């Protein structure tokens, strides 16, 4: 990323964070119910807290850069689309933490565990409130688009994009759970999970929304956009899985080996199992799904992976996938603005080089 691009990305992040704070400060939900309900304001505060703890807002960045494929002029609709993207992300994080029974998220308590702490003697109510909080975030993600000051056709198209993205992600989460029941999932299964669970709402939908805001018809370029999003999503998921074992815990801000302890058959775990046998395989299999697996065992598995060439093979796979995604973006030069096309060419390489 050039300094100019990094400054632009930082600007998107700063602008959106202010927009998000303003959105929650002025949000009216529940009507007369708020006059007597204590739980509804608490729910909104938990959603606000989780939402504002976001990272680099790459989905928002992709939204704005997709619009810049067409024009660099200010556009109506980008703010509403950005809010919708991040509210959908909040919904997915709340539900993902319930599915994974995760106590923390983004450096703070998950919504589920916040409710468990709030209602220690009512676990079913805590679960129900967490589920409803996630559902409310999804409804708000669609409502913000329906309330946007845009032509009706554009609003409808944006709602359709987000609804489809949400449905695809739910399917991806189902396949993700199914994947972990397999002893050794095939590569196409891993790619399918990455595509449905991540790429379609994190890459494809932001690009479609940005193009719609710019007056473009993304349906005309559907296969190109899907090919790019799928490859970029696979790159990103591979890197996430790689860093979970081979990354630096201090840089990541969390312990490594979480996927192994959770018994997840990720790209890294699958690569490990295919590379080892005998005593080394027994070490990996014994740790897989063991929540009490020690840091020393994780370190030993990491050393096995490095010795057996897993790191090198995964890095080569990521690089190859990034090159394919970049090549897809390069084909857009005859259609869209050079500067913005170059950004999308470089994004996959940034994804596979990041340290967290």
N, C-alpha and C positions, 0 to 999 in steps of 0.2 A: 504494500500500500504506500503511495506517495504521501508526502506531508500534506498536500492539498486535499487529497481524499480523506486522510485522517481528520483533518480539520472539519471537513464537511460531515463526516460520520459523527464527530463529537457534537456538532451543531444540531444534528437530528436528535441525538440523545438528550441534550439539554432542553431543546424545545419540547420534546415529547414529555419529559419528566414534569415540566411546568404545566403542560396541558393535562396530564393525568391527575396532578394534585387539584387543579381547578375543577376537573370533571367530578371527582369524588366530593369536593367541597360544596358543589351545587347540585349534587344528585338527589332527586326526589323519588323515593320508592316506597310503596306501601300505602300512600294516601292517609286516610284516617287511622289506619292500623298503627302508625307511628306515634299517635297520641297516647297510647297505652302500652305499646310493645317495647320491652327492653331488649329482647333478643334480636329484633330486626336491625337497630342501629349497631349492635355488637357485631352482627354478621357483616354489615357493610364496612365496618372498621377493620375486621379481619381481612376482607377482600382488598381493601385499600392498602393495608400494611403489606400483604403479600405482593400486590401489584407494584408498589413503589420500590420494592427491593429487587427490581429487575437488574439485569446486567447491561451489556452493550446495546441492547435493543436491536439486534441484527435484523429481526423481522421488519421493524420500522425502517431500518436502513434500506433493505431490499425494496420495500414499498416505494420510498422516495426515489431510489435509483432507477426503478422500473419506470416511473413517471418521466424521469430524465432521459429515458430512451427516446421519448417523443418530443419533450420540450423542457427547458430549464426555467420556464415562467412559473410563478406561484399558482397553485391550483386549488380550487374548492374541492372538498371531499377527502383530501389526504389526511386531515386531522381526524375525521370520523373513522376513516379506514384504519388509521393507526390505533385508535382506541379500541376498535373492534378486534384487531389482531391481538393486542395485548390482553384484552378481557377474555378472549378465547383461550389464550395461553394460561391465564390465571385459572380458568375453569379446569383445564387439563391438568395443571399442577395439583390443584386441590384433590381431584379424583385419583391422580397417579399416586399421591401420597397415601391415600386410603388403600388403594390396591397393594402398594408395597409396604404398608404399615411403617411409613417413614416419619421419624420424629422431627426432623429438621428440613428446612428448605430455604435456600438463598441466605444462609447465615442466621436464620431465626427459626422459631417453631413452625412446623407445618400447621395448616388450618385444622386438620384432624386432631393433632396433639394439643393444640391450643384449646379445643373444645374438651378433650379428655381431661386436661388440667382444670378447666373451668367446672366440669361436672364429673368428678371422680367417682361419685356414687351412682351415676346414671350413664353407663357406657353406651347403651342403645340410643339414648337421646343425643349423646355426643356424636355418635356415628351418623345419626339422622340429620343433625344440624350441619355437619361437615358436607354431607351429600347435597343438602339443599343450598348451602353456600356456593358449591361448585355449579349447581344448576342455575342459580341466580346469575352468576358470572356469565354463563352461556347466553341466557336470555338478554342480559345487558349488552353483550357483544353484538347481537342482532338488532336490538332496539336502537342502539346508537347510529346504526346505518339507516334504519327506517326513519329516524328523526333528522337525518342530515339534509341540509338545504341544497339538494341536488335535483336534477330532472328525475321524474318518476322512473324512467327506464333505466337510468344509471343506478339509482337506489336499488331497484329490483335485481339488477345484474350483480351488484355487490353482495346483497343478501344471499343470492343463489350461490355465489362463490364461497362465502363463509359457511353456509349450511352444508354444502357438499364437502368442504374441507373438514368440518366437524364430524360428519358421518364417516368419511374415509379414515379419520384418526381413530374413531371408536372401533372400526373394523381392525385397524392396525394393532390396537391394544389387545383385542381378542386374539389375534394371530400371535402376538407377542407372548401371551400367557400359554397358548397352545404350543408354541415353539419350545418352551422349557420342559414340556412333557416328553420331548423326543430325546433319545440318547445322543444323537448326532445330527442336528438339522442340516439339510443341504444348503448350499450357498444361495440358491434362488429363494429359499425361505427367508434367510437372513436379509437378502436384498428387498424382499416383499415387505417385511416388517419395517425396514428403514424407510421405504417409500411411503407406505400407508401411515405409519405411526408418526413420522417426523416430516418427511419432505413435502408432503402435500399441503400441510398447513403452515409449515415454516418457510418454505421457498416458493412453491407454486402459487398459493393463495395470495401472498403479499405482492408477487409480480403481477398477477391478474388484476388485483385491486388497483395497483399503481397505474397500469395501462388503462383501465377503465376511467380513472380520474383524469387521465390525460386525453381522453376522447378516443382512444384506440379500442379496437374490438379484439380482445385476446383469443376469442374462439377461432379467429382466422389463422392463428399461429399455435393452435392447441398442442399439436404433437411436439413441436420444437420446445415449447415451454415445459411440457411434461418430461421430455427427455433430459433437458437441462436440470430441472428440479430433482428428478430421480437420481441422477448421477451426483449432483451436489449434496443431496441428502444422504446418499450412501457414504460419500467422503466424510461428511460430518459425523455420521454414526460410527464409522470405523475409527475415527480419531477419538471420539468419546470413549469407545470401548478400549482402545489402545491405552489411553491415558489412565483409565481406571486401574490398570495393573502396572504399566510402565511409566506413568507420569510421576512428577514430584509432588508429594503430599503437601508440602509447604506452599508451593505455587498454586496447587489446586484448591487449597483451603479445606481439604477433607481427607480422610484416610484413603489409601488405595486398597484394592481388593474387594470392594463392596459387591461387585457383580459375582465374584466367586462365592462369597459368603451367602449371597441371596440365591445361589443356584441358577443364575441366568446363563443361558447358552448363547453368549454374545459372539461377535466376530473373534474377539481375543480368545475366549474360552474354546471355541470351536477350532481355532488355529492351534492352540496348545494341545488339545486332545488328538488332533491329527498328526502332531509332530513327535509325540512321546509314546513310549510303551514300557512294559516291565515296571520296576519300582517307581520310576518317575511318573508314569501314568497313575499308579495307585496313590501317589501323593496328591496329584491334582484331583482325582475322583473323590478322595477322602475329604478334601477341603470343600468341594463343590456342594453348596447348600448347607454348610455348617456355620451357623451364625457366631459360634464361639471360636472360629478359626483365628489363630493368633497372628499378630504382625510378623512374627518370625517365620511362620509357615508361608504367609503371603510373600515375604522376601525370598524364601527358598523357591517358590513357584516362579517368581519373577526371574530368578537366576537361571532356572531350568529353561524358561522361554528364551532368554537371551542366548544361552548356550546352544539351544537347538535351532537358532536362526529364526524364531517366530517374529522378533522385532523387525528384522530386515525384510522378511516376506510381507509383513503387514504394511511397512512403509512403502514398499514397491507397489503393492496393490492400491494403496491410497493415492500414490503419485499417478499411477496409470488411470485411475478413475477421475482424478482431477484433470488430467490431460484431455480425457474424453469430454468432460463437461465444458472445459475451456474451448475445445474445438466446436462444440455445438454453438456456444455464444459467438465465436468468431464468424459463424455463418450469418449473423444478423447485420453485418456491416452495410450491406446493400439496402437495408430496410430502415435502420434506426441510427441515432446519433453516435458518432465515433467514440466520443469520450465515455459515454455511458456503456457502450458495448465493451470497451476495454475494462471497465470496472467489473463487469460480469465475467469476463475472461479470467480475471485475477482472483476473484472470490474463492473458487475451489482450492487454489494453492494456499491462500491464507488459511483456509479451514484445516488443511492437513499439516500446517506448520505451527499452529497455535499450541501454546503450552498449558492452556486451561480452558 
